[in-house]
Amino acid sequence: MAEMIEYKIREAVLEAVCGISSELPHFEVPEFAFAGKSNVGKSSLINTLLMRKSLARTSSQPGKTQTINFYHINQGESRPDFAPDCFLVDLPGYGYANASVEIKAKWGKMIERYLQQSASLKCVFLLVDMRHAPSGNDKLMYDWIVTNGLSPVIVATKKDKLKKSQIDKQLSIIRKGLDVRSGTLLIPFSSQTREGRSELWETICSLR
C-alpha cells in the first residue's frame, strides 16, 4: 500500500461568503463542497483538512453555519506535496430542528442554487455521523445529489467515538441506509485523530 502524502497548507483564506439573497461568486478554480446535517462536524473537518484551529467556525450549537463559505486553498500552488489550488465550500447544515420552516426552506433553496449553478463544482462530500444510521434528510440529500448528475463521496465522521469492533458494522449501516450506488467512495474520518485527512486530499487531487 502506497504511503499517504501529508498534504501541506501554505495558505487558506475565507474568500467569499454567500447568504440567502447573495449572488453566487464565480471562480475558475475547482470547488469541492461539503454537505451534512447540523452538528455533523463539517467545520471541524474543514479545519482539520486545512490544519487550522478555527478558520471554519465550530459550535456546539447546531445551525451555526447559515451561509455558504468559500475557502481558497494554496492559491497558485502546484507542488505535489502541497494541497492543490482549490476552494473548499462549506454549505449550511440541514435538518436543524429549531429553525423555522421558512428559514429551512430558504437554506434548502440556497444549497440547491449553488449545487445546480456552480460551474466549478467538482464533487460534493456528504458527511454522515458514523455513530448513527443515516437520517431521512441524509437520504434525501444523497438522492438529490445523484439525481443532479453528481457522484458524492460519503464521509463517515466522528470515527474516534466508536470502538474498533463497531466500525465495519456502522459503515455497512451507512451504505444500506443511503442505498449508495456501487463503487461509491466512503471515507471514515476523525477530526480528533486526523484519520481520513490524507484520503480526502488524495480524492480531491484525483478529481481536479
One Martini backbone bead per residue (centre of mass of N, CA, C, O) as a GRO file, in nm:
protein
  208
    1MET     BB    1   0.095   0.038   0.024
    2ALA     BB    2   0.077   0.355  -0.019
    3GLU     BB    3   0.191   0.639   0.098
    4MET     BB    4   0.066   0.902   0.250
    5ILE     BB    5   0.017   1.229   0.205
    6GLU     BB    6   0.102   1.531   0.386
    7TYR     BB    7  -0.067   1.784   0.317
    8LYS     BB    8   0.008   2.112   0.256
    9ILE     BB    9  -0.041   2.447   0.402
   10ARG     BB   10   0.010   2.778   0.300
   11GLU     BB   11  -0.301   2.867   0.232
   12ALA     BB   12  -0.605   3.009   0.400
   13VAL     BB   13  -0.908   3.164   0.271
   14LEU     BB   14  -1.181   3.364   0.325
   15GLU     BB   15  -1.328   3.483   0.025
   16ALA     BB   16  -1.644   3.393   0.057
   17VAL     BB   17  -1.992   3.501   0.127
   18CYS     BB   18  -2.316   3.336   0.108
   19GLY     BB   19  -2.636   3.424   0.107
   20ILE     BB   20  -2.963   3.400   0.041
   21SER     BB   21  -2.938   3.685  -0.153
   22SER     BB   22  -2.686   3.616  -0.291
   23GLU     BB   23  -2.448   3.617  -0.520
   24LEU     BB   24  -2.273   3.401  -0.685
   25PRO     BB   25  -1.969   3.309  -0.718
   26HIS     BB   26  -1.694   3.310  -0.969
   27PHE     BB   27  -1.470   3.044  -1.035
   28GLU     BB   28  -1.188   2.875  -1.186
   29VAL     BB   29  -1.156   2.708  -0.948
   30PRO     BB   30  -1.192   2.433  -0.791
   31GLU     BB   31  -1.477   2.276  -0.627
   32PHE     BB   32  -1.555   2.160  -0.280
   33ALA     BB   33  -1.824   2.022  -0.121
   34PHE     BB   34  -1.992   2.041   0.211
   35ALA     BB   35  -2.229   1.815   0.344
   36GLY     BB   36  -2.476   1.831   0.619
   37LYS     BB   37  -2.583   1.806   0.910
   38SER     BB   38  -2.620   1.938   1.191
   39ASN     BB   39  -2.336   1.859   1.379
   40VAL     BB   40  -2.137   1.660   1.195
   41GLY     BB   41  -1.844   1.826   1.128
   42LYS     BB   42  -1.758   2.031   0.901
   43SER     BB   43  -1.572   2.244   1.033
   44SER     BB   44  -1.373   2.041   1.154
   45LEU     BB   45  -1.286   1.916   0.888
   46ILE     BB   46  -1.176   2.170   0.754
   47ASN     BB   47  -0.966   2.236   0.971
   48THR     BB   48  -0.811   1.969   0.931
   49LEU     BB   49  -0.737   2.004   0.633
   50LEU     BB   50  -0.598   2.304   0.706
   51MET     BB   51  -0.451   2.316   0.982
   52ARG     BB   52  -0.676   2.454   1.165
   53LYS     BB   53  -0.862   2.570   1.440
   54SER     BB   54  -1.065   2.847   1.329
   55LEU     BB   55  -1.159   2.917   1.039
   56ALA     BB   56  -1.383   2.730   1.087
   57ARG     BB   57  -1.668   2.756   1.256
   58THR     BB   58  -1.741   2.626   1.566
   59SER     BB   59  -2.027   2.450   1.730
   60SER     BB   60  -2.265   2.329   1.967
   61GLN     BB   61  -2.459   2.486   1.785
   62PRO     BB   62  -2.681   2.426   1.577
   63GLY     BB   63  -2.688   2.619   1.279
   64LYS     BB   64  -2.446   2.827   1.249
   65THR     BB   65  -2.432   2.773   0.948
   66GLN     BB   66  -2.588   3.029   0.714
   67THR     BB   67  -2.367   2.999   0.494
   68ILE     BB   68  -2.160   3.020   0.214
   69ASN     BB   69  -1.823   2.905   0.234
   70PHE     BB   70  -1.513   3.023   0.081
   71TYR     BB   71  -1.207   2.838   0.059
   72HIS     BB   72  -0.887   2.932  -0.021
   73ILE     BB   73  -0.630   2.714  -0.152
   74ASN     BB   74  -0.326   2.752  -0.251
   75GLN     BB   75  -0.258   2.982  -0.440
   76GLY     BB   76  -0.076   2.862  -0.721
   77GLU     BB   77  -0.026   2.576  -0.643
   78SER     BB   78   0.203   2.272  -0.758
   79ARG     BB   79   0.305   2.101  -0.543
   80PRO     BB   80   0.275   1.763  -0.451
   81ASP     BB   81   0.290   1.820  -0.115
   82PHE     BB   82   0.053   2.006  -0.177
   83ALA     BB   83  -0.223   2.145  -0.173
   84PRO     BB   84  -0.438   2.246  -0.392
   85ASP     BB   85  -0.579   2.469  -0.597
   86CYS     BB   86  -0.877   2.559  -0.413
   87PHE     BB   87  -1.215   2.504  -0.304
   88LEU     BB   88  -1.380   2.511   0.003
   89VAL     BB   89  -1.731   2.430   0.065
   90ASP     BB   90  -1.952   2.552   0.312
   91LEU     BB   91  -2.249   2.426   0.397
   92PRO     BB   92  -2.539   2.434   0.527
   93GLY     BB   93  -2.705   2.286   0.762
   94TYR     BB   94  -2.929   2.031   0.793
   95GLY     BB   95  -3.200   1.963   1.014
   96TYR     BB   96  -3.272   2.208   1.192
   97ALA     BB   97  -3.514   2.210   1.431
   98ASN     BB   98  -3.519   2.536   1.528
   99ALA     BB   99  -3.595   2.610   1.259
  100SER     BB  100  -3.782   2.746   1.049
  101VAL     BB  101  -3.951   2.670   0.773
  102GLU     BB  102  -3.858   2.916   0.612
  103ILE     BB  103  -3.553   2.887   0.662
  104LYS     BB  104  -3.517   2.603   0.556
  105ALA     BB  105  -3.609   2.670   0.268
  106LYS     BB  106  -3.385   2.880   0.211
  107TRP     BB  107  -3.143   2.697   0.254
  108GLY     BB  108  -3.222   2.488   0.040
  109LYS     BB  109  -3.216   2.687  -0.202
  110MET     BB  110  -2.922   2.772  -0.170
  111ILE     BB  111  -2.797   2.494  -0.213
  112GLU     BB  112  -2.932   2.430  -0.484
  113ARG     BB  113  -2.817   2.669  -0.642
  114TYR     BB  114  -2.524   2.594  -0.615
  115LEU     BB  115  -2.525   2.295  -0.726
  116GLN     BB  116  -2.648   2.391  -1.012
  117GLN     BB  117  -2.450   2.663  -1.085
  118SER     BB  118  -2.171   2.554  -1.044
  119ALA     BB  119  -1.899   2.526  -1.270
  120SER     BB  120  -1.659   2.428  -1.044
  121LEU     BB  121  -1.792   2.176  -0.948
  122LYS     BB  122  -1.663   1.842  -0.863
  123CYS     BB  123  -1.768   1.783  -0.554
  124VAL     BB  124  -1.957   1.601  -0.303
  125PHE     BB  125  -1.941   1.592   0.047
  126LEU     BB  126  -2.104   1.356   0.253
  127LEU     BB  127  -2.195   1.387   0.584
  128VAL     BB  128  -2.186   1.121   0.837
  129ASP     BB  129  -2.267   0.990   1.131
  130MET     BB  130  -2.128   0.693   1.240
  131ARG     BB  131  -2.320   0.635   1.501
  132HIS     BB  132  -2.551   0.653   1.281
  133ALA     BB  133  -2.807   0.640   1.102
  134PRO     BB  134  -2.934   0.766   0.845
  135SER     BB  135  -3.124   1.014   0.767
  136GLY     BB  136  -3.371   1.142   0.582
  137ASN     BB  137  -3.196   1.388   0.492
  138ASP     BB  138  -2.955   1.227   0.392
  139LYS     BB  139  -3.107   1.073   0.171
  140LEU     BB  140  -3.212   1.319   0.018
  141MET     BB  141  -2.933   1.436  -0.049
  142TYR     BB  142  -2.817   1.201  -0.200
  143ASP     BB  143  -3.039   1.182  -0.418
  144TRP     BB  144  -3.007   1.471  -0.523
  145ILE     BB  145  -2.716   1.455  -0.617
  146VAL     BB  146  -2.756   1.220  -0.817
  147THR     BB  147  -2.988   1.345  -0.990
  148ASN     BB  148  -2.769   1.591  -1.067
  149GLY     BB  149  -2.498   1.418  -1.167
  150LEU     BB  150  -2.355   1.337  -0.905
  151SER     BB  151  -2.066   1.196  -0.713
  152PRO     BB  152  -2.058   1.119  -0.407
  153VAL     BB  153  -1.879   1.150  -0.107
  154ILE     BB  154  -1.852   0.963   0.180
  155VAL     BB  155  -1.843   1.085   0.524
  156ALA     BB  156  -1.746   0.930   0.826
  157THR     BB  157  -1.788   1.063   1.123
  158LYS     BB  158  -1.658   1.014   1.442
  159LYS     BB  159  -1.470   0.757   1.481
  160ASP     BB  160  -1.354   0.803   1.780
  161LYS     BB  161  -1.645   0.717   1.918
  162LEU     BB  162  -1.558   0.428   1.838
  163LYS     BB  163  -1.512   0.108   1.820
  164LYS     BB  164  -1.349  -0.108   1.625
  165SER     BB  165  -1.586  -0.328   1.626
  166GLN     BB  166  -1.804  -0.104   1.494
  167ILE     BB  167  -1.722   0.002   1.212
  168ASP     BB  168  -1.825  -0.197   0.990
  169LYS     BB  169  -2.121  -0.185   1.073
  170GLN     BB  170  -2.164   0.125   1.032
  171LEU     BB  171  -2.085   0.135   0.733
  172SER     BB  172  -2.312  -0.055   0.642
  173ILE     BB  173  -2.546   0.122   0.741
  174ILE     BB  174  -2.485   0.361   0.557
  175ARG     BB  175  -2.506   0.221   0.284
  176LYS     BB  176  -2.800   0.118   0.327
  177GLY     BB  177  -2.941   0.388   0.412
  178LEU     BB  178  -2.854   0.530   0.124
  179ASP     BB  179  -2.824   0.345  -0.117
  180VAL     BB  180  -2.559   0.307  -0.256
  181ARG     BB  181  -2.370   0.302  -0.511
  182SER     BB  182  -2.164   0.141  -0.683
  183GLY     BB  183  -1.838   0.268  -0.591
  184THR     BB  184  -1.877   0.433  -0.353
  185LEU     BB  185  -1.712   0.651  -0.158
  186LEU     BB  186  -1.589   0.572   0.182
  187ILE     BB  187  -1.478   0.790   0.454
  188PRO     BB  188  -1.325   0.772   0.735
  189PHE     BB  189  -1.349   1.015   1.018
  190SER     BB  190  -1.124   1.234   1.228
  191SER     BB  191  -1.060   1.532   1.397
  192GLN     BB  192  -0.882   1.417   1.633
  193THR     BB  193  -0.678   1.213   1.453
  194ARG     BB  194  -0.692   1.266   1.124
  195GLU     BB  195  -0.843   1.051   1.004
  196GLY     BB  196  -0.873   1.091   0.642
  197ARG     BB  197  -0.718   1.336   0.531
  198SER     BB  198  -0.545   1.213   0.300
  199GLU     BB  199  -0.784   1.084   0.147
  200LEU     BB  200  -0.926   1.351   0.078
  201TRP     BB  201  -0.690   1.479  -0.081
  202GLU     BB  202  -0.663   1.255  -0.288
  203THR     BB  203  -0.948   1.294  -0.403
  204ILE     BB  204  -0.924   1.586  -0.487
  205CYS     BB  205  -0.684   1.547  -0.681
  206SER     BB  206  -0.839   1.332  -0.871
  207LEU     BB  207  -1.087   1.558  -0.941
  208ARG     BB  208  -0.949   1.816  -1.089
   0.00000   0.00000   0.00000
